[in-house]
């Protein structure tokens, strides 16, 4: 991934990814943005810190091997 595609959106406006993923700005409060994601069940969606914790836990269980 070389760079970022940056959008400006307002509440209730969507971004479409491919044919099956919709990202919607659900609300904006101060410096926080609520985002809704509609995607197929087989698409893993996590916040970065959750995904990182899952990887650390898997490495710990596997003895450090990926």
GIMO-V584611 format. One record per backbone hydrogen bond with DSSP energy under -1.0 kcal/mol. CO is the residue of the C=O (numbers start at 0). NH is the residue of the N-H. E is the energy in kcal/mol with one decimal. If there is no record, write none. Layout:
BEGIN
CO | NH | E
CO | NH | E
END
This chain:
BEGIN
9 | 12 | -2.0
12 | 24 | -2.1
14 | 22 | -3.0
16 | 20 | -1.7
20 | 16 | -3.1
21 | 37 | -3.0
22 | 14 | -2.4
23 | 35 | -3.0
24 | 11 | -3.8
26 | 33 | -3.0
28 | 31 | -2.1
31 | 28 | -2.8
33 | 25 | -2.6
33 | 26 | -1.4
35 | 23 | -3.2
37 | 21 | -2.5
39 | 42 | -1.9
46 | 50 | -2.4
47 | 51 | -2.7
48 | 52 | -1.8
49 | 53 | -2.3
50 | 54 | -2.2
51 | 55 | -2.4
52 | 56 | -2.6
53 | 57 | -2.4
54 | 58 | -2.4
55 | 59 | -2.2
56 | 60 | -2.3
57 | 61 | -2.5
58 | 63 | -4.1
END
